[in-house]
Amino acid sequence: MRILAVVVAYRPNVASLYQNLALFSDEVEGILLWKNSPFEIDYPKLVDCCGADETLTNRGISYALNRAWK
């Protein structure tokens, strides 16, 4: 079975985020990091990022999860 992890990040501590993602990155085929913060953040290169980059808005976790599902 192929597993993709979806992580919705809102104003994360980037160092802690990187450490946490690294803990399970070997257990999944990929990680989709949804940027849900109202400002630009340097995210780890470990993951594919998408989401609020374009508008720098917080649309909520349900919006992020529904978009990730698609």
Summary of the structure (lengths in Angstrom):
residues: 70
radius of gyration: 11.6
end to end distance: 18.4
largest distance: 35.5
contacts: 172
relative contact order: 0.25
helix: 33%
strand: 23%
